[in-house]
Amino acid sequence: MKKYITYFLICTYLFSFSEVRQILKMPNLIEHYISHKIIDNGTSVFSFVKMHYLDEHGVDGDYHQDMKLPFKTHDVSVNVFSFVFPPKKIEFNFEHKPLDIDEQKIFAYSENFFPSVFQKIWQPPKI
């Protein structure tokens, strides 16, 4: 039973948020191919796909049927599900708490610190 629920949830997710739902338009593709095959018996599957997906087809008599084919148009759908649970009890505390500031420590950068390793690099060569 868990397996079927998992499949159902995965299918629900994929068909609602992605272009996988275009697969549901496959019967339109087959029906449109058959109508082209009836008009021109020499139409192959590859020529049909080339004509509708690769070539610039333009607007013709069956333009509306062409746009019902899978992956010809992009569906814009936004489904947002959010569950916000309000807190059970809201408390506000406005007590004044003094800041405990210890003595300030000032860290100054010492410009006089040069490791001897770096000083040896800039020495002139010794003969």
KACORSUL-V446950 format. One record per residue. N is the residue number from 1. PHI is phi as a letter, one per 30 degrees, with the letter a starting at -180 (999 if undefined). Layout:
# KACORSUL-V446950
n = (N/N)
phi = (PHI/PHI)
This chain:
# KACORSUL-V446950
n = (1/2/3/4/5/6/7/8/9/10/11/12/13/14/15/16/17/18/19/20/21/22/23/24/25/26/27/28/29/30/31/32/33/34/35/36/37/38/39/40/41/42/43/44/45/46/47/48/49/50/51/52/53/54/55/56/57/58/59/60/61/62/63/64/65/66/67/68/69/70/71/72/73/74/75/76/77/78/79/80/81/82/83/84/85/86/87/88/89/90/91/92/93/94/95/96/97/98/99/100/101/102/103/104/105/106/107/108/109/110/111/112/113/114/115/116/117/118/119/120/121/122/123/124/125/126/127)
phi = (999/d/d/d/d/d/d/d/d/d/d/d/d/d/d/c/c/b/d/d/d/d/d/d/c/d/d/d/d/d/d/d/d/d/d/d/d/d/d/b/d/d/d/c/d/d/d/d/d/d/d/c/c/c/d/d/d/i/c/b/d/c/d/d/d/d/d/d/d/d/i/c/b/c/d/c/b/b/c/c/c/b/c/c/c/d/d/d/b/c/b/c/b/c/d/d/c/d/d/d/c/d/d/d/c/c/c/c/d/c/d/d/d/b/d/d/d/d/d/d/d/c/d/d/d/c/c)
